[in-house]
């Protein structure tokens, strides 16, 4: 990977730093904006703007449709059968999940 620019900043006694002007311009950052630090498998750290995710209009519409349908026809709701449960369980069998772990920023 070639380097487009290279800037240096210094950590204060409180581990704070100023984002260099070139980086602020490249990422289109302003006062009060948040940044996300991403570390890859090789230990390289990247920063990116942590902008609020926009609502997905398709998801919102789908959930509204689902809610209206459930309210209009509650008799259609039914539990899924044991075969589907077994199939779903096999698909996630190797995944470790702790339901008490807090969500990451990306998942909230």
TIFIFI-268953 format. One record per residue: residue number from 1; residue in one letter; chain; x, y, z of N, C-alpha, C in turn. Coordinates in nm, 4 decimals. Example, Ala and Ser with C-alpha at 12.3 -4.5 7.8 and 13.67 -1.06 7.14 Angstrom:
pt pos 1&code A&unit A&n.east 1.3190&n.north -0.5690&n.up 0.7800&ca.east 1.2300&ca.north -0.4500&ca.up 0.7800&c.east 1.3200&c.north -0.3300&c.up 0.7800
pt pos 2&code S&unit A&n.east 1.2850&n.north -0.2250&n.up 0.7080&ca.east 1.3670&ca.north -0.1060&ca.up 0.7140&c.east 1.2900&c.north 0.0030&c.up 0.7870
//
This chain:
pt pos 1&code X&unit A&n.east 0.0841&n.north -0.1176&n.up 0.0000&ca.east 0.0000&ca.north 0.0000&ca.up 0.0000&c.east 0.0882&c.north 0.1233&c.up 0.0000
pt pos 2&code X&unit A&n.east 0.0635&n.north 0.2163&n.up -0.0881&ca.east 0.1437&ca.north 0.3376&ca.up -0.0924&c.east 0.0832&c.north 0.4427&c.up 0.0008
pt pos 3&code X&unit A&n.east 0.1689&n.north 0.5239&n.up 0.0577&ca.east 0.1255&ca.north 0.6284&ca.up 0.1497&c.east 0.0920&c.north 0.7534&c.up 0.0717
pt pos 4&code X&unit A&n.east -0.0291&n.north 0.8057&n.up 0.0921&ca.east -0.0714&ca.north 0.9276&ca.up 0.0242&c.east -0.0200&c.north 1.0487&c.up 0.0994
pt pos 5&code X&unit A&n.east -0.0306&n.north 1.0454&n.up 0.2318&ca.east 0.0224&ca.north 1.1534&ca.up 0.3143&c.east 0.0696&c.north 1.0954&c.up 0.4461
pt pos 6&code X&unit A&n.east 0.1486&n.north 1.1724&n.up 0.5160&ca.east 0.2000&ca.north 1.1266&ca.up 0.6435&c.east 0.2068&c.north 1.2462&c.up 0.7368
pt pos 7&code X&unit A&n.east 0.1346&n.north 1.2364&n.up 0.8485&ca.east 0.1328&ca.north 1.3429&ca.up 0.9478&c.east 0.1692&c.north 1.2838&c.up 1.0828
pt pos 8&code X&unit A&n.east 0.2210&n.north 1.3665&n.up 1.1718&ca.east 0.2609&ca.north 1.3226&ca.up 1.3048&c.east 0.1918&c.north 1.4120&c.up 1.4068
pt pos 9&code X&unit A&n.east 0.1464&n.north 1.3514&n.up 1.5169&ca.east 0.0946&ca.north 1.4290&ca.up 1.6287&c.east 0.1524&c.north 1.3711&c.up 1.7564
pt pos 10&code X&unit A&n.east 0.1413&n.north 1.4444&n.up 1.8648&ca.east 0.2025&ca.north 1.4056&ca.up 1.9915&c.east 0.0936&c.north 1.3788&c.up 2.0948
pt pos 11&code X&unit A&n.east 0.1145&n.north 1.2771&n.up 2.1788&ca.east 0.0222&ca.north 1.2498&ca.up 2.2881&c.east 0.0533&c.north 1.3396&c.up 2.4062
pt pos 12&code X&unit A&n.east -0.0523&n.north 1.3909&n.up 2.4697&ca.east -0.0351&ca.north 1.4699&ca.up 2.5909&c.east -0.0229&c.north 1.3756&c.up 2.7101
pt pos 13&code X&unit A&n.east -0.0046&n.north 1.4323&n.up 2.8288&ca.east 0.0029&ca.north 1.3517&ca.up 2.9506&c.east -0.1262&c.north 1.2746&c.up 2.9750
pt pos 14&code X&unit A&n.east -0.2360&n.north 1.3221&n.up 2.9163&ca.east -0.3660&ca.north 1.2556&ca.up 2.9326&c.east -0.3982&c.north 1.1686&c.up 2.8113
pt pos 15&code X&unit A&n.east -0.2988&n.north 1.1349&n.up 2.7311&ca.east -0.3131&ca.north 1.0504&ca.up 2.6118&c.east -0.4070&c.north 1.1119&c.up 2.5083
pt pos 16&code X&unit A&n.east -0.4115&n.north 1.2408&n.up 2.5004&ca.east -0.4912&ca.north 1.3095&ca.up 2.3998&c.east -0.3986&c.north 1.3599&c.up 2.2908
pt pos 17&code X&unit A&n.east -0.4553&n.north 1.3812&n.up 2.1735&ca.east -0.3769&ca.north 1.4322&ca.up 2.0615&c.east -0.4658&c.north 1.5204&c.up 1.9745
pt pos 18&code X&unit A&n.east -0.4059&n.north 1.6018&n.up 1.8934&ca.east -0.4787&ca.north 1.6804&ca.up 1.7947&c.east -0.4688&c.north 1.6082&c.up 1.6613
pt pos 19&code X&unit A&n.east -0.5821&n.north 1.5905&n.up 1.5952&ca.east -0.5806&ca.north 1.5288&ca.up 1.4624&c.east -0.5187&c.north 1.6308&c.up 1.3670
pt pos 20&code X&unit A&n.east -0.4132&n.north 1.5932&n.up 1.2979&ca.east -0.3469&ca.north 1.6881&ca.up 1.2088&c.east -0.4415&c.north 1.7443&c.up 1.1016
pt pos 21&code X&unit A&n.east -0.4151&n.north 1.8672&n.up 1.0613&ca.east -0.4988&ca.north 1.9381&ca.up 0.9653&c.east -0.5199&c.north 1.8579&c.up 0.8366
pt pos 22&code X&unit A&n.east -0.4142&n.north 1.7981&n.up 0.7840&ca.east -0.4260&ca.north 1.7203&ca.up 0.6599&c.east -0.5220&c.north 1.6029&c.up 0.6754
pt pos 23&code X&unit A&n.east -0.5186&n.north 1.5382&n.up 0.7912&ca.east -0.6085&ca.north 1.4255&ca.up 0.8174&c.east -0.7516&c.north 1.4768&c.up 0.8324
pt pos 24&code X&unit A&n.east -0.7693&n.north 1.5876&n.up 0.9059&ca.east -0.9043&ca.north 1.6451&ca.up 0.9219&c.east -0.9652&c.north 1.6793&c.up 0.7871
pt pos 25&code X&unit A&n.east -0.8845&n.north 1.7362&n.up 0.6989&ca.east -0.9357&ca.north 1.7715&ca.up 0.5655&c.east -0.9690&c.north 1.6465&c.up 0.4848
pt pos 26&code X&unit A&n.east -0.8799&n.north 1.5475&n.up 0.4889&ca.east -0.9003&ca.north 1.4238&ca.up 0.4123&c.east -1.0280&c.north 1.3521&c.up 0.4569
pt pos 27&code X&unit A&n.east -1.0548&n.north 1.3520&n.up 0.5885&ca.east -1.1719&ca.north 1.2823&ca.up 0.6422&c.east -1.2935&c.north 1.3733&c.up 0.6553
pt pos 28&code X&unit A&n.east -1.2763&n.north 1.5009&n.up 0.6175&ca.east -1.3861&ca.north 1.5982&ca.up 0.6251&c.east -1.4408&c.north 1.6060&c.up 0.7679
pt pos 29&code X&unit A&n.east -1.3495&n.north 1.6218&n.up 0.8646&ca.east -1.3867&ca.north 1.6286&ca.up 1.0048&c.east -1.4037&c.north 1.7724&c.up 1.0502
pt pos 30&code X&unit A&n.east -1.4963&n.north 1.7931&n.up 1.1384&ca.east -1.5172&ca.north 1.9245&ca.up 1.1980&c.east -1.5163&c.north 1.9122&c.up 1.3490
pt pos 31&code X&unit A&n.east -1.5213&n.north 2.0260&n.up 1.4174&ca.east -1.5228&ca.north 2.0257&ca.up 1.5640&c.east -1.6412&c.north 1.9442&c.up 1.6137
pt pos 32&code X&unit A&n.east -1.6161&n.north 1.8599&n.up 1.7130&ca.east -1.7214&ca.north 1.7791&ca.up 1.7717&c.east -1.7474&c.north 1.6472&c.up 1.7009
pt pos 33&code X&unit A&n.east -1.6896&n.north 1.6285&n.up 1.5814&ca.east -1.7079&ca.north 1.5013&ca.up 1.5114&c.east -1.6386&c.north 1.3901&c.up 1.5891
pt pos 34&code X&unit A&n.east -1.6858&n.north 1.2703&n.up 1.5672&ca.east -1.6272&ca.north 1.1530&ca.up 1.6325&c.east -1.5473&c.north 1.0749&c.up 1.5286
pt pos 35&code X&unit A&n.east -1.4409&n.north 1.0082&n.up 1.5772&ca.east -1.3619&ca.north 0.9240&ca.up 1.4879&c.east -1.3580&c.north 0.7830&c.up 1.5464
pt pos 36&code X&unit A&n.east -1.3457&n.north 0.6867&n.up 1.4569&ca.east -1.3387&ca.north 0.5455&ca.up 1.4942&c.east -1.1981&c.north 0.4953&c.up 1.4614
pt pos 37&code X&unit A&n.east -1.1408&n.north 0.4187&n.up 1.5527&ca.east -1.0104&ca.north 0.3570&ca.up 1.5312&c.east -1.0333&c.north 0.2114&c.up 1.4930
pt pos 38&code X&unit A&n.east -0.9776&n.north 0.1687&n.up 1.3819&ca.east -0.9923&ca.north 0.0312&ca.up 1.3332&c.east -0.8533&c.north -0.0311&c.up 1.3255
pt pos 39&code X&unit A&n.east -0.8372&n.north -0.1482&n.up 1.3849&ca.east -0.7087&ca.north -0.2174&ca.up 1.3833&c.east -0.7224&c.north -0.3449&c.up 1.3020
pt pos 40&code X&unit A&n.east -0.6330&n.north -0.3645&n.up 1.2038&ca.east -0.6405&ca.north -0.4869&ca.up 1.1233&c.east -0.5579&c.north -0.5977&c.up 1.1871
pt pos 41&code X&unit A&n.east -0.5593&n.north -0.7144&n.up 1.1259&ca.east -0.4921&ca.north -0.8323&ca.up 1.1811&c.east -0.3406&c.north -0.8130&c.up 1.1934
pt pos 42&code X&unit A&n.east -0.2837&n.north -0.7230&n.up 1.1145&ca.east -0.1393&ca.north -0.6981&ca.up 1.1192&c.east -0.1014&c.north -0.5911&c.up 1.2211
pt pos 43&code X&unit A&n.east -0.2004&n.north -0.5366&n.up 1.2924&ca.east -0.1732&ca.north -0.4348&ca.up 1.3928&c.east -0.1746&c.north -0.2933&c.up 1.3391
pt pos 44&code X&unit A&n.east -0.2014&n.north -0.2755&n.up 1.2107&ca.east -0.2080&ca.north -0.1418&ca.up 1.1531&c.east -0.3389&c.north -0.0764&c.up 1.1959
pt pos 45&code X&unit A&n.east -0.3321&n.north 0.0499&n.up 1.2366&ca.east -0.4498&ca.north 0.1213&ca.up 1.2856&c.east -0.4921&c.north 0.2256&c.up 1.1822
pt pos 46&code X&unit A&n.east -0.6214&n.north 0.2287&n.up 1.1560&ca.east -0.6800&ca.north 0.3258&ca.up 1.0647&c.east -0.7813&c.north 0.4081&c.up 1.1424
pt pos 47&code X&unit A&n.east -0.8000&n.north 0.5314&n.up 1.1030&ca.east -0.9088&ca.north 0.6091&ca.up 1.1615&c.east -1.0053&c.north 0.6467&c.up 1.0508
pt pos 48&code X&unit A&n.east -1.1319&n.north 0.6591&n.up 1.0895&ca.east -1.2354&ca.north 0.6969&ca.up 0.9945&c.east -1.3410&c.north 0.7765&c.up 1.0682
pt pos 49&code X&unit A&n.east -1.4162&n.north 0.8569&n.up 0.9982&ca.east -1.5239&ca.north 0.9302&ca.up 1.0648&c.east -1.6268&c.north 0.8313&c.up 1.1205
pt pos 50&code X&unit A&n.east -1.6755&n.north 0.8586&n.up 1.2393&ca.east -1.7793&ca.north 0.7742&ca.up 1.3007&c.east -1.9103&c.north 0.8511&c.up 1.2910
pt pos 51&code X&unit A&n.east -1.9614&n.north 0.8600&n.up 1.1727&ca.east -2.0845&ca.north 0.9339&ca.up 1.1483&c.east -2.2049&c.north 0.8494&c.up 1.1881
pt pos 52&code X&unit A&n.east -2.3108&n.north 0.9156&n.up 1.2268&ca.east -2.4344&ca.north 0.8449&ca.up 1.2616&c.east -2.4839&c.north 0.7722&c.up 1.1376
pt pos 53&code X&unit A&n.east -2.5182&n.north 0.6466&n.up 1.1563&ca.east -2.5667&ca.north 0.5676&ca.up 1.0443&c.east -2.7071&c.north 0.6146&c.up 1.0069
pt pos 54&code X&unit A&n.east -2.7302&n.north 0.6271&n.up 0.8805&ca.east -2.8617&ca.north 0.6684&ca.up 0.8345&c.east -2.9583&c.north 0.5522&c.up 0.8462
pt pos 55&code X&unit A&n.east -3.0825&n.north 0.5844&n.up 0.8796&ca.east -3.1835&ca.north 0.4805&ca.up 0.8872&c.east -3.2046&c.north 0.4196&c.up 0.7500
pt pos 56&code X&unit A&n.east -3.2252&n.north 0.2897&n.up 0.7481&ca.east -3.2496&ca.north 0.2171&ca.up 0.6242&c.east -3.3984&c.north 0.2277&c.up 0.5917
pt pos 57&code X&unit A&n.east -3.4356&n.north 0.3020&n.up 0.4870&ca.east -3.5780&ca.north 0.3196&ca.up 0.4568&c.east -3.6471&c.north 0.1885&c.up 0.4209
pt pos 58&code X&unit A&n.east -3.5763&n.north 0.0968&n.up 0.3604&ca.east -3.6376&ca.north -0.0316&ca.up 0.3252&c.east -3.6689&c.north -0.1107&c.up 0.4514
pt pos 59&code X&unit A&n.east -3.5773&n.north -0.1104&n.up 0.5470&ca.east -3.5999&ca.north -0.1836&ca.up 0.6707&c.east -3.7156&c.north -0.1227&c.up 0.7486
pt pos 60&code X&unit A&n.east -3.7182&n.north 0.0098&n.up 0.7575&ca.east -3.8274&ca.north 0.0772&ca.up 0.8273&c.east -3.9624&c.north 0.0451&c.up 0.7654
pt pos 61&code X&unit A&n.east -3.9694&n.north 0.0477&n.up 0.6340&ca.east -4.0944&ca.north 0.0160&ca.up 0.5641&c.east -4.1344&c.north -0.1283&c.up 0.5869
pt pos 62&code X&unit A&n.east -4.0373&n.north -0.2181&n.up 0.5821&ca.east -4.0668&ca.north -0.3599&ca.up 0.6033&c.east -4.1189&c.north -0.3848&c.up 0.7446
pt pos 63&code X&unit A&n.east -4.0542&n.north -0.3239&n.up 0.8439&ca.east -4.0985&ca.north -0.3431&ca.up 0.9821&c.east -4.2374&c.north -0.2842&c.up 1.0050
pt pos 64&code X&unit A&n.east -4.2670&n.north -0.1712&n.up 0.9425&ca.east -4.4009&ca.north -0.1125&ca.up 0.9539&c.east -4.5051&c.north -0.2053&c.up 0.8902
pt pos 65&code X&unit A&n.east -4.4706&n.north -0.2626&n.up 0.7744&ca.east -4.5606&ca.north -0.3586&ca.up 0.7086&c.east -4.5854&c.north -0.4794&c.up 0.7982
pt pos 66&code X&unit A&n.east -4.4782&n.north -0.5316&n.up 0.8571&ca.east -4.4888&ca.north -0.6480&ca.up 0.9446&c.east -4.5773&c.north -0.6179&c.up 1.0654
pt pos 67&code X&unit A&n.east -4.5565&n.north -0.5028&n.up 1.1257&ca.east -4.6369&ca.north -0.4637&ca.up 1.2416&c.east -4.7844&c.north -0.4537&c.up 1.2053
pt pos 68&code X&unit A&n.east -4.8148&n.north -0.3895&n.up 1.0926&ca.east -4.9533&ca.north -0.3745&ca.up 1.0495&c.east -5.0168&c.north -0.5106&c.up 1.0203
pt pos 69&code X&unit A&n.east -4.9405&n.north -0.5992&n.up 0.9577&ca.east -4.9932&ca.north -0.7309&ca.up 0.9251&c.east -5.0207&c.north -0.8136&c.up 1.0510
pt pos 70&code X&unit A&n.east -4.9323&n.north -0.8048&n.up 1.1488&ca.east -4.9520&ca.north -0.8783&ca.up 1.2740&c.east -5.0753&c.north -0.8252&c.up 1.3472
pt pos 71&code X&unit A&n.east -5.0913&n.north -0.6932&n.up 1.3472&ca.east -5.2087&ca.north -0.6349&ca.up 1.4139&c.east -5.3375&c.north -0.6732&c.up 1.3424
pt pos 72&code X&unit A&n.east -5.3342&n.north -0.6759&n.up 1.2103&ca.east -5.4547&ca.north -0.7044&ca.up 1.1325&c.east -5.4902&c.north -0.8531&c.up 1.1336
pt pos 73&code X&unit A&n.east -5.3914&n.north -0.9399&n.up 1.1397&ca.east -5.4164&ca.north -1.0847&ca.up 1.1300&c.east -5.3361&c.north -1.1630&c.up 1.2347
pt pos 74&code X&unit A&n.east -5.3600&n.north -1.1390&n.up 1.3639&ca.east -5.2808&ca.north -1.2083&ca.up 1.4669&c.east -5.2986&c.north -1.3598&c.up 1.4636
pt pos 75&code X&unit A&n.east -5.4085&n.north -1.4064&n.up 1.4074&ca.east -5.4319&ca.north -1.5508&ca.up 1.4017&c.east -5.3337&c.north -1.6222&c.up 1.3095
pt pos 76&code X&unit A&n.east -5.2668&n.north -1.5487&n.up 1.2227&ca.east -5.1687&ca.north -1.6095&ca.up 1.1313&c.east -5.0344&c.north -1.6372&c.up 1.1979
pt pos 77&code X&unit A&n.east -5.0100&n.north -1.5794&n.up 1.3127&ca.east -4.8840&ca.north -1.6034&ca.up 1.3820&c.east -4.8782&c.north -1.7476&c.up 1.4297
pt pos 78&code X&unit A&n.east -4.7643&n.north -1.8096&n.up 1.4099&ca.east -4.7476&ca.north -1.9461&ca.up 1.4577&c.east -4.6008&c.north -1.9708&c.up 1.4886
pt pos 79&code X&unit A&n.east -4.5785&n.north -2.0592&n.up 1.5830&ca.east -4.4417&ca.north -2.0956&ca.up 1.6197&c.east -4.3798&c.north -2.1777&c.up 1.5072
pt pos 80&code X&unit A&n.east -4.2491&n.north -2.1619&n.up 1.4854&ca.east -4.1868&ca.north -2.2479&ca.up 1.3852&c.east -4.1626&c.north -2.3853&c.up 1.4452
pt pos 81&code X&unit A&n.east -4.1579&n.north -2.4837&n.up 1.3591&ca.east -4.1506&ca.north -2.6223&ca.up 1.4059&c.east -4.0087&c.north -2.6614&c.up 1.4487
pt pos 82&code X&unit A&n.east -3.9979&n.north -2.7780&n.up 1.5093&ca.east -3.8705&ca.north -2.8272&ca.up 1.5603&c.east -3.7643&c.north -2.8453&c.up 1.4542
pt pos 83&code X&unit A&n.east -3.8044&n.north -2.8820&n.up 1.3328&ca.east -3.7070&ca.north -2.9029&ca.up 1.2251&c.east -3.6372&c.north -2.7721&c.up 1.1893
pt pos 84&code X&unit A&n.east -3.7134&n.north -2.6639&n.up 1.1833&ca.east -3.6534&ca.north -2.5337&ca.up 1.1528&c.east -3.5606&c.north -2.4916&c.up 1.2660
pt pos 85&code X&unit A&n.east -3.6021&n.north -2.5132&n.up 1.3896&ca.east -3.5183&ca.north -2.4802&ca.up 1.5045&c.east -3.3857&c.north -2.5568&c.up 1.4975
pt pos 86&code X&unit A&n.east -3.3934&n.north -2.6863&n.up 1.4691&ca.east -3.2733&ca.north -2.7690&ca.up 1.4588&c.east -3.1819&c.north -2.7194&c.up 1.3477
pt pos 87&code X&unit A&n.east -3.2380&n.north -2.6844&n.up 1.2341&ca.east -3.1592&ca.north -2.6327&ca.up 1.1210&c.east -3.0907&c.north -2.5008&c.up 1.1574
pt pos 88&code X&unit A&n.east -3.1650&n.north -2.4089&n.up 1.2185&ca.east -3.1065&ca.north -2.2808&ca.up 1.2590&c.east -2.9963&c.north -2.3005&c.up 1.3623
pt pos 89&code X&unit A&n.east -3.0193&n.north -2.3897&n.up 1.4560&ca.east -2.9188&ca.north -2.4178&ca.up 1.5590&c.east -2.7907&c.north -2.4723&c.up 1.4962
pt pos 90&code X&unit A&n.east -2.8028&n.north -2.5576&n.up 1.3943&ca.east -2.6838&ca.north -2.6136&ca.up 1.3293&c.east -2.6057&c.north -2.5067&c.up 1.2528
pt pos 91&code X&unit A&n.east -2.6746&n.north -2.4052&n.up 1.2027&ca.east -2.6067&ca.north -2.2992&ca.up 1.1268&c.east -2.5193&c.north -2.2106&c.up 1.2153
pt pos 92&code X&unit A&n.east -2.5539&n.north -2.1995&n.up 1.3430&ca.east -2.4780&ca.north -2.1129&ca.up 1.4334&c.east -2.4055&c.north -2.1909&c.up 1.5428
pt pos 93&code X&unit A&n.east -2.3946&n.north -2.3209&n.up 1.5263&ca.east -2.3376&ca.north -2.4072&ca.up 1.6300&c.east -2.1952&c.north -2.3684&c.up 1.6684
pt pos 94&code X&unit A&n.east -2.1143&n.north -2.3237&n.up 1.5744&ca.east -1.9740&ca.north -2.2922&ca.up 1.6024&c.east -1.9515&c.north -2.1476&c.up 1.6441
pt pos 95&code X&unit A&n.east -2.0570&n.north -2.0722&n.up 1.6624&ca.east -2.0434&ca.north -1.9307&ca.up 1.6976&c.east -2.0566&c.north -1.9132&c.up 1.8481
pt pos 96&code X&unit A&n.east -1.9574&n.north -1.8481&n.up 1.9075&ca.east -1.9622&ca.north -1.8193&ca.up 2.0506&c.east -2.0343&c.north -1.6863&c.up 2.0704
pt pos 97&code X&unit A&n.east -2.1388&n.north -1.6874&n.up 2.1499&ca.east -2.2169&ca.north -1.5664&ca.up 2.1741&c.east -2.2409&c.north -1.5524&c.up 2.3237
pt pos 98&code X&unit A&n.east -2.2072&n.north -1.4358&n.up 2.3773&ca.east -2.2383&ca.north -1.4056&ca.up 2.5164&c.east -2.3429&c.north -1.2951&c.up 2.5144
pt pos 99&code X&unit A&n.east -2.4661&n.north -1.3307&n.up 2.5458&ca.east -2.5762&ca.north -1.2342&ca.up 2.5377&c.east -2.5636&c.north -1.1231&c.up 2.6400
pt pos 100&code X&unit A&n.east -2.4747&n.north -1.1377&n.up 2.7372&ca.east -2.4527&ca.north -1.0326&ca.up 2.8361&c.east -2.3468&c.north -0.9329&c.up 2.7941
pt pos 101&code X&unit A&n.east -2.2702&n.north -0.9634&n.up 2.6867&ca.east -2.1700&ca.north -0.8700&ca.up 2.6366&c.east -2.2382&c.north -0.7470&c.up 2.5801
pt pos 102&code X&unit A&n.east -2.1832&n.north -0.6271&n.up 2.6071&ca.east -2.2427&ca.north -0.5068&ca.up 2.5468&c.east -2.2186&c.north -0.5060&c.up 2.3964
pt pos 103&code X&unit A&n.east -2.3077&n.north -0.4400&n.up 2.3234&ca.east -2.2930&ca.north -0.4286&ca.up 2.1783&c.east -2.1763&c.north -0.3368&c.up 2.1461
pt pos 104&code X&unit A&n.east -2.1127&n.north -0.3626&n.up 2.0340&ca.east -2.0090&ca.north -0.2718&ca.up 1.9868&c.east -2.0761&c.north -0.1475&c.up 1.9306
pt pos 105&code X&unit A&n.east -1.9989&n.north -0.0440&n.up 1.9084&ca.east -2.0537&ca.north 0.0809&ca.up 1.8540&c.east -2.1223&c.north 0.0551&c.up 1.7202
pt pos 106&code X&unit A&n.east -2.0640&n.north -0.0340&n.up 1.6381&ca.east -2.1220&ca.north -0.0627&ca.up 1.5070&c.east -2.2564&c.north -0.1341&c.up 1.5174
pt pos 107&code X&unit A&n.east -2.2779&n.north -0.2102&n.up 1.6254&ca.east -2.4003&ca.north -0.2891&ca.up 1.6388&c.east -2.5124&c.north -0.2167&c.up 1.7139
pt pos 108&code X&unit A&n.east -2.4828&n.north -0.1045&n.up 1.7771&ca.east -2.5869&ca.north -0.0359&ca.up 1.8535&c.east -2.6848&c.north 0.0340&c.up 1.7650
//
